Amino acid sequence: QVQLVESGGGLVQPGGSLRLSCAASGSIFSLYIVGWYRQTPGKQREWVAYSNSGGSTNYVDSVKGRFTISRDNAKNTVYLQMNSLKPEDTAVYYCRLWGRSPEYWGQGTQVTVAS
């Protein structure tokens, strides 16, 4: 059973930066697509960014140029560097491992962008 532990969320002013981390237990991390989603109350969970097992990345248009996803397979960890944060980035951010069975979700970490 793989567990995902997220950290790095918090309160930041508009224009600021945060770095989220998601650490996975187990040794199968490198075989998965890893990514980040976010959700605000009353809305569906939204895909933000992912990195496949080959290291290719992709981003939702609203974060391109501001967010960077990276993975360290030796540490079983995926990161999301978030720069130039905007109030509309406020959400609970979740990491996810998928592409193989079973899939895994983290517990979520709150990011609040406000002055």
C-alpha positions in Angstrom: 0.0 0.0 0.0 1.4 3.4 -1.1 0.8 6.4 1.1 1.2 10.0 -0.2 2.1 12.7 2.2 1.8 16.3 1.0 3.4 19.4 2.6 4.2 23.0 1.8 0.8 24.6 1.6 -0.1 27.8 3.5 -1.0 31.4 3.2 0.8 33.6 0.7 0.3 37.1 -0.7 -0.5 37.6 -4.4 2.7 37.5 -6.4 4.3 35.2 -3.9 5.6 31.7 -4.2 5.1 28.3 -2.5 6.6 24.9 -3.1 4.4 21.8 -2.5 5.9 18.4 -1.9 4.4 15.0 -2.1 6.4 12.1 -0.7 5.3 8.5 -1.6 6.1 5.4 0.4 7.1 2.3 -1.5 9.5 1.7 -4.4 7.2 1.9 -7.4 7.0 5.7 -7.7 9.1 5.9 -10.9 6.6 3.7 -12.8 3.7 6.1 -12.3 2.5 9.3 -13.8 2.6 11.8 -11.0 0.6 15.0 -10.9 -1.2 17.7 -9.0 -4.9 18.5 -8.9 -6.7 21.3 -7.0 -10.2 21.8 -5.8 -12.3 24.7 -4.4 -15.6 24.4 -2.6 -18.5 23.6 -4.9 -16.2 22.9 -7.9 -14.9 19.7 -9.5 -11.3 18.7 -8.8 -9.1 20.3 -11.6 -5.9 18.8 -13.0 -3.0 21.3 -12.7 0.2 19.5 -13.9 1.7 16.1 -14.4 5.0 14.4 -15.1 5.0 11.0 -16.8 7.5 8.2 -16.0 9.8 9.5 -18.8 9.9 13.0 -17.3 7.7 14.8 -19.8 5.5 17.4 -18.2 2.2 19.2 -19.0 0.3 22.0 -17.4 -3.2 23.5 -17.5 -3.2 26.7 -19.4 -3.9 28.9 -16.3 -0.6 27.9 -14.6 1.7 27.7 -17.6 4.8 29.9 -17.1 4.1 30.2 -13.3 4.1 26.6 -12.0 6.8 23.9 -12.4 6.4 20.3 -11.6 9.4 18.1 -11.0 10.0 14.6 -9.6 12.8 13.0 -7.8 12.4 9.3 -8.3 15.3 8.5 -5.9 13.3 10.2 -3.1 9.9 9.1 -4.3 8.8 12.7 -4.3 7.1 15.1 -6.6 7.2 18.9 -6.3 5.1 21.8 -7.5 6.9 25.1 -7.5 4.3 27.8 -7.7 5.4 31.4 -8.5 3.4 34.6 -9.2 0.5 33.2 -7.3 -2.9 34.7 -7.8 -6.0 34.7 -5.6 -7.7 32.3 -8.0 -5.0 29.7 -7.3 -6.5 29.4 -3.8 -7.6 25.7 -3.4 -6.8 22.4 -1.8 -4.0 20.8 -3.8 -3.8 17.0 -4.1 -1.1 14.9 -5.6 -2.0 11.8 -7.5 -0.2 8.7 -8.8 -1.8 7.0 -11.8 -1.2 5.1 -15.0 -1.0 1.8 -13.2 -3.3 0.0 -10.9 -4.0 0.9 -8.2 -4.0 4.7 -8.3 -3.3 6.8 -5.3 -4.3 10.2 -4.0 -2.8 12.4 -1.3 -4.8 13.9 1.6 -4.6 17.5 0.2 -2.9 20.6 1.4 -4.5 24.0 1.5 -3.0 26.9 -0.5 -4.5 30.4 0.2 -3.5 33.4 -1.8 -4.7 36.6 -0.2 -3.3 40.0 0.9 
